Amino acid sequence: MFDALQASTGKKTSKKQTEIEVIGLDFSYPKGGKIFDQLSFSIAPQEFLTIVGPSGCGKTTILLILAKLIKETAGVIHFDKSAGSQSRVGIVFQEYNRVILPWLSVLKNVELPLEVLGIPQEERTRKARTYLDMVGLSKSADLRPSQLSGGMKQRTQIARVLAYDPSVLLMDEPFGSLDAQTKATLQHEFLKIWDVKKKTVVFVTHDVDEAVFLSDRVLVLSGNPARIIDEVRVELPRPRTRDLLSTPEFLKIREHLWDKIMS
């Protein structure tokens, strides 16, 4: 599935040092307490960064702010600019049923953002079919969402976001609502896609094993108001397979992250 794309795309090393710079980020609800306080971190181009922490610490809120879906209370966010335009940002939600339109086919769902961008019909259909092939849904292009399993719906959402070709991909527990087998399969397949496309990824999860398996680096948040209490580089070899989960190196990082979260 990936051979032709790998041959034509290859891996590129960016000369940019930072894709996103977050400085002194604060967020408070009008009638609630402060969610996080003075968060500062940077994300390198093509880096896979994961954010973990206790429930309610603001992990999803960070993604919504980066996606400009909500406004920060204070702080500055710098996106790298190429050719004079701001980096495009795509977001994958855990609740795929909120974003996959039930009256459209799988193919038309993936084409939708391309249509909004004004891309001609023939080109957007070609792009949509390319990404459906990447996520293993080429034979399901004409189905409606009601005919899909949960894993297939999530694949559709991922294909739609990738077709838009964002430079930054925000992922909010995208595999959290799936059964264990489907989750493991999609983790592995997404890593293969990421290895080809090399997007900058900011990933949120409650699953520490998932964080270690997928990431280059993990940020650990405290409880409210959230602060960054640790930063762990995951220097494990790529490409990664499920065998990695039983290695001493993996288990050491996993236990370190759990200790930080539980503390």
Buried (B, 14 or more C-beta within 10 A) or exposed (E): EBEEBEEEEEEEEBEEEBBBBBEEBBBBEEEEEBBBBBBEBBBBBBBBBBBBBBEEBBBBBBBBBBBEEEEBBEBEBEBBEEEEEEBEBBBBBBBBEEBBEEEBBBBBBBBBBBEEEEBEEEEBBEBBBBBBBBBBBBEBBEBBBEEBEBBBBBBBBBBBBBBBBBBBBBBBBBBBBBEEEBBBBBBBBBBBBBBBBBBBBBBBBBBBBBBBBBBBBBBBBBBBBBBBBBEBEBEBEEEBEEEBBEEEEBEEBBEBBBEBBEE
